Amino acid sequence: MSRSTPPKALKASNAPAAKAGNAPTAAPAAASGGGYFGPAFAWPIIPLHMALLPDGRVLNFGTDQTGAQGAQMIYDVWDPNIGNVPAAHNILQNTTGTDIFCAAVSLLDGSGNALIAGGDLTVNGVRNNANNQVELFSPAQNTLTSTQAMNYARWYATIVTLPNGEKLLLGGMVNKNAPLAAGEPTPEVRSPTLGWRTLPGISIDLNQWYYPRGFVGADGAVYLLQQDGKILKLTTDGVSGSMQDTGGRLGDGGGSGGALNFYPSLMFLGANGNPFNVLTIRSGRVAEIVDISSSSPVVAQVGQPTYDRIWGNATLLANGQILYSGGSGAENQLTNVAYQAELYNPVTGTWTLDATAAIPRLYHSATLLLPDGSVLTGGGGAPGPINELNAEIYFPPYLYLPDGSGNPAPRPQIISAPSTALQLGQNFLMTVGANDQISKVNLIRVGANTHSFNSEQRLISLPFTQSGTQITATMNGSPNLAPPGYYMLFVLNVSGVPAIAPIVSVAPTYPDLVPTSLSYDQTSGNFTSVVLNQGQVSTPTGISIGVSYSVDGVKCTWGYVNGSTGVNASVTIGTEGGTCTISPGTHTITVVADDADRMQMSTRANNTLSQQITVAGQSLPDLTPTSLSYNATSGLFTSVIANQGTASTPTGVTAGQASGSRSTRTPQTVPCCLAARKTLFNGVRQTAAKINKKNLRPACRDDSSDGKMLQLKRRSTAPRIRRVR
């Protein structure tokens, strides 16, 4: 099942140019060796949703051009290549009529389209209800179109990209106007091939609906960090999915349930090289790291950030550090506004104050890492004390010389990078500048940020070698770490300065179904096979695993099993398409897994298993009359029948005979099972037959009502010429 052609990825040659990306020629605020916020510039809407597209542009939406709530009319696409000017914005009409205000966004692998799920709904003139609509934004066409709707309406939901490329939808409010506003408890999953399916085996607390903080762990499960402090493990395999309380607990953050969803949570690379760490901020300036590298998450506190930042944002930077910016000390108020950003260093576990912004970034603000290593930060309002129709660019310290001069640091260059999708476990080549000595190669997933939460960002540090200008890097082999999709490919020199990153795609991983055994039962005519999934992901839920069985190259029958088969799991598949009778002799039997191409597989080179079998001649009874007599007085026959075959006659089937002359036959039956090599005395049990005095050829055979009740190896008679006196 083919995927659509990927859009053109962002290469180093067309990454954001100096107009939007490179640090300015001088940064007075960087005199101490820190970063710098460039001057604010106008933005046509409040960009409360931001998503980086495969071509390097930024999709954003949320309000109209006055900053009023609602995204049913327009949305915007910003091109950093053009710069911080009005001409860089392409304001587009939302022709779907769906209000995507406070929806969920995630890019689809393969097409690069942005999936937008749910949002606001106005009912009888009253807004703040949920909708179940789904839209796709095509970067190639600059169009927004409707697609298959979800099963449930969701407003403020989260999309989590699963290792197999499916999209998990969590939470979302149903109706904010209800007396007790509650969320949607049942998640659902979008499959690229089957559409939406619900997970009735999972029921999330109705109060945990607000952009749930879900992250894929090392085992491929989704770990949900709830506002009440619980850490749940969700699995999406099988028909229903499953949920369990891991027993892990987040700190209370000074009360109020930790107010988790007022603060950001973000995946990052830990000091020990563990990429399955989540930095989560709680109220009271509590910062915790949740290690989800095992099924029992471990929670540990780290140093406190300097400022309380309600509705602040956390952004993963090119070097693995985390920018913590915006917010204030009172929820969506201009009280103790945190203008000064700070950086978290995972290596040291410490926070460092950095550059100061000019604009307060409160509720409905967002941030996004760009391919040049800078950070777009913008928006706020609707509602809020100020509707911020503007944005700023933050330039991290790594873009400047460390001497405090404020001058930009010389950057390495990526001359060439892969233009096709990267495969897990693959070695790939890059070319860098002649004098560039590279210290790190980091893949960072493109972001999609809203409401202080970026569910997409994650960093994968790649091992590499350098020979002159050539870099040979190796992709990680786990889809749990690198789900399919789009990533910025950063290289950093020995001074820690990143090159402008091309955007590359990581190909999806698929099941790999391999038949490991095959047998045929001659008696029943049925085949049995065992099929192993040696791929890196489970088989899709809702798609049966089917096989075909053939004999000497001719398909004879088939079988299947339902349900998802996990990684390194096997299933036994029988015969469902009717029995198959194979004639005696030597034959080649073959099983083909997924013969009907029901699912995408990583390879079909190993989905066939053949073997030779020898089918013996069928064991059957062989009934032979050995004697026959006739009593003229009684008119009765008597015969003796021997079974000289290799199998008993079937239990419950009578051993019958018909005896008589050419013109007269008397049927007789004996209800018994005659074992192989045994003899049966059979007298006439029916009406006597009167035989005329002449030469006769009486005979005895299995001829019960001429119905041939028994399947015999051969059919014998015992003729005997005799004169009746």
C-alpha positions, 0 to 999 in steps of 0.5 A, spaced: 500 500 500 503 505 497 504 512 500 503 519 497 510 522 494 513 526 500 513 533 499 520 537 497 524 537 504 528 543 506 535 542 504 541 546 506 541 550 500 534 553 501 533 553 509 531 560 512 536 565 509 539 571 513 533 575 513 529 570 518 534 566 521 541 568 522 543 572 528 543 579 526 550 582 525 550 585 532 547 583 538 548 588 544 544 584 549 549 578 548 554 582 551 555 577 556 555 571 552 548 569 552 542 569 547 538 575 544 531 577 542 530 580 536 525 586 535 518 585 535 515 585 528 507 584 526 504 578 525 497 578 521 493 573 527 495 571 534 499 565 532 496 560 538 498 554 533 504 553 530 507 547 526 513 547 522 512 544 515 517 540 511 518 545 506 521 550 512 514 554 512 510 555 518 503 554 519 499 558 524 492 559 526 487 561 531 484 568 530 482 573 525 486 579 523 483 583 529 485 578 534 478 575 535 477 568 537 476 563 531 479 560 526 473 558 521 475 564 516 482 564 515 489 561 517 496 563 515 503 560 512 509 564 514 515 563 509 522 565 513 526 565 507 522 572 505 523 575 512 520 578 518 515 582 513 508 582 511 510 579 504 512 573 508 505 571 510 500 568 505 493 569 509 489 563 506 481 562 506 479 556 511 474 554 505 472 548 510 468 552 515 470 548 521 473 552 526 480 550 528 481 554 534 484 550 539 485 544 535 490 539 535 496 539 529 501 533 527 504 532 520 503 526 517 509 522 514 509 521 507 505 526 504 507 532 509 500 534 510 498 537 517 493 533 520 488 538 524 483 535 529 477 538 532 476 545 535 471 549 536 463 549 535 458 554 535 451 552 537 445 556 536 450 562 536 453 560 542 461 558 541 465 553 546 462 547 544 467 541 541 467 539 533 469 532 531 471 535 524 478 533 521 482 537 516 488 536 512 493 542 510 497 540 504 503 544 503 504 543 496 497 546 494 496 551 500 489 548 501 485 546 507 480 540 506 476 536 510 477 529 511 474 523 515 471 525 521 473 523 528 468 518 532 468 523 538 468 531 538 474 534 541 476 541 543 483 542 546 485 535 544 492 532 544 495 528 538 501 523 539 505 520 533 505 512 534 511 508 532 508 505 526 506 512 524 498 512 526 496 518 530 493 517 537 488 522 539 487 523 547 482 528 551 479 534 549 473 537 552 466 536 549 462 542 551 465 548 555 458 551 556 455 544 560 454 545 568 460 541 569 465 541 563 468 534 562 472 531 557 472 525 552 474 519 556 475 514 550 481 515 545 481 514 538 487 512 533 487 514 526 490 509 521 493 511 514 489 505 511 483 504 515 481 511 518 479 512 525 478 506 530 476 507 538 480 504 544 474 502 549 479 499 553 482 506 555 477 511 559 481 517 561 479 521 567 473 526 565 477 532 568 484 530 565 482 533 558 486 539 557 491 537 552 493 531 555 501 530 556 502 524 552 509 521 550 511 515 547 516 511 551 522 506 550 517 500 550 512 503 544 507 505 549 504 512 551 505 515 558 500 520 560 502 525 565 496 527 568 495 533 572 493 529 578 500 527 578 498 520 576 502 517 570 498 512 566 501 507 561 496 506 555 497 501 549 494 501 542 495 494 540 489 490 540 482 491 538 480 495 545 487 498 547 489 498 555 490 502 560 494 501 567 497 506 573 504 505 573 504 507 580 509 513 578 507 520 581 509 527 580 510 532 585 504 536 587 507 542 585 505 546 591 498 544 591 492 545 586 494 538 583 500 541 580 497 545 575 501 541 570 497 543 564 498 551 565 506 549 564 510 546 559 512 538 558 517 536 553 522 530 551 529 531 551 536 527 551 538 526 558 545 527 561 546 520 561 544 519 553 537 517 555 533 520 550 526 518 553 526 523 559 521 528 559 522 535 563 515 537 566 514 543 570 509 544 576 506 550 579 511 553 585 517 553 580 518 545 581 521 542 575 521 534 574 524 529 570 520 523 568 524 517 565 520 513 561 525 508 558 522 503 562 515 501 564 516 503 571 517 511 570 522 514 575 520 521 577 526 526 580 526 533 581 531 538 578 533 545 580 528 550 580 527 555 574 528 562 577 521 565 575 514 562 575 511 562 568 504 560 568 503 559 560 510 559 559 513 555 553 519 550 553 523 549 546 528 544 545 534 547 542 539 544 536 544 543 542 539 539 546 538 545 551 531 547 553 529 554 552 524 556 557 520 563 556 514 567 557 509 566 562 507 570 568 506 569 576 498 570 575 494 566 570 494 570 564 495 576 567 500 582 567 503 580 574 510 578 575 511 577 567 517 573 566 520 577 560 527 574 561 528 567 558 532 562 561 536 555 559 536 548 562 542 544 561 541 537 561 548 535 562 549 540 569 541 540 571 542 547 572 538 553 569 541 559 567 538 566 565 538 569 558 536 574 554 530 579 555 524 579 551 520 586 549 513 582 549 509 579 554 507 572 552 501 569 556 496 564 554 495 563 547 502 564 546 507 559 542 514 558 540 517 554 535 524 551 533 526 553 526 531 550 522 537 555 523 537 554 530 533 560 532 526 560 535 520 563 533 516 566 539 509 570 538 502 571 540 498 571 546 491 573 547 484 571 545 483 572 551 488 576 555 490 582 557 493 584 550 492 581 544 499 580 541 499 580 533 506 580 533 512 575 534 519 575 536 525 571 534 530 568 539 537 567 537 540 562 542 547 563 545 550 558 540 549 563 534 554 568 537 561 568 539 563 567 546 567 573 547 561 577 549 562 582 543 555 580 540 558 578 533 555 572 530 559 565 530 562 562 524 557 557 522 559 550 519 555 548 513 551 542 510 553 542 503 549 535 501 544 531 505 540 525 504 534 527 499 530 520 500 527 518 506 532 515 512 531 508 514 532 506 521 538 503 522 541 506 516 548 509 515 547 515 511 552 520 508 553 528 509 558 533 506 560 539 510 564 545 509 572 544 508 574 547 515 568 544 519 570 539 524 563 536 527 562 534 534 555 532 534 549 530 529 542 531 532 536 529 529 530 534 532 523 532 530 519 538 527 515 542 532 507 543 533 506 547 539 500 550 542 497 552 549 504 551 552 505 544 549 509 541 544 507 534 543 512 532 537 519 535 539 524 530 541 532 529 540 536 523 537 543 524 537 546 520 532 553 516 532 557 518 526 564 518 523 568 524 519 573 523 514 575 530 511 568 533 509 564 527 509 560 525 515 557 518 515 552 517 520 547 512 523 540 512 524 537 509 530 534 502 529 528 503 534 521 506 531 519 508 539 525 513 539 524 515 531 517 515 529 516 516 522 515 523 520 520 530 519 526 532 522 531 537 522 538 534 521 543 539 525 550 538 525 554 542 530 562 544 530 567 543 535 565 550 538 557 548 539 555 552 533 549 549 529 549 549 521 542 550 518 539 544 518 535 541 512 529 537 514 529 530 512 524 525 513 524 518 517 521 513 513 515 509 517 517 502 519 512 496 518 511 489 520 515 483 517 511 477 516 515 470 516 512 463 515 516 459 520 513 452 519 508 449 515 504 442 515 499 438 512 494 433 515 492 428 510 487 425 514 483 432 514 486 435 508 488 441 512 494 446 512 497 449 519 502 454 519 506 459 524 507 466 522 512 470 526 512 478 526 520 480 526 518 487 524 519 493 528 512 494 529 506 490 531 501 489 525 495 494 524 489 493 528 483 491 524 487 487 519 487 480 519 493 476 518 492 472 512 496 466 508 495 462 502 496 455 501 498 452 495 500 445 492 505 444 486 504 452 485 497 452 484 493 455 490 489 450 494 486 454 500 487 459 505 487 461 512 487 467 517 487 470 524 484 476 526 488 481 531 494 485 532 501 481 532 506 484 536 514 485 535 517 478 535 510 474 536 508 468 532 501 466 530 498 459 528 494 459 522 489 454 520 485 452 514 479 456 513 478 456 505 476 449 505 480 442 505 485 440 500 486 433 497 492 431 495 494 425 491 499 420 493 506 422 491 511 427 492 509 434 492 511 441 494 507 445 499 507 453 500 505 458 504 505 465 503 504 470 508 499 476 507 498 474 500 492 479 499 497 485 500 492 487 506 498 491 510 504 494 508 510 490 510 518 492 510 519 486 505 516 481 501 522 477 500 521 472 506 514 471 506 514 465 503 515 458 505 515 451 501 517 444 503 516 437 500 511 432 503 510 425 501 503 423 501 501 415 502 496 412 498 490 412 502 488 407 507 482 404 506 478 397 508 478 392 502 472 387 503 472 380 500 467 375 500 471 368 502 465 363 502 458 363 500 452 358 501 445 358 499 439 354 503 434 351 498 429 350 504 429 356 507 431 360 501 437 364 505 444 366 503 450 365 508 457 369 506 463 370 510 467 377 508 474 378 510 477 385 511 484 384 508 485 392 507 489 396 511 484 400 515 477 398 519 471 399 516 468 406 519 464 405 525 457 406 524 457 404 517 454 398 516 457 392 512 452 390 507 451 385 501 446 383 496 446 376 494 442 372 489 441 370 482 441 374 476 434 376 476 433 376 484 437 380 489 437 380 497 440 385 500 443 384 507 447 388 512 451 387 519 451 393 523 459 393 526 466 395 525 470 390 521 477 391 523 483 390 518 485 383 517 478 380 520 473 376 518 465 377 518 460 371 518 454 374 515 447 371 514 441 373 510 437 378 515 432 380 510 426 376 506 428 369 503 429 369 496 426 363 491 431 361 486 429 357 480 432 350 478 437 352 473 444 354 473 446 360 477 451 365 478 450 367 485 454 373 488 456 377 494 458 384 494 458 390 498 452 393 495 447 395 500 441 398 497 446 399 491 448 405 495 456 403 496 456 405 504 463 404 504 469 407 501 473 401 499 480 400 496 477 395 491 470 392 490 470 384 490 465 379 488 465 371 489 462 368 484 460 360 484 457 356 479 452 351 482 446 347 481 440 348 485 437 341 486 
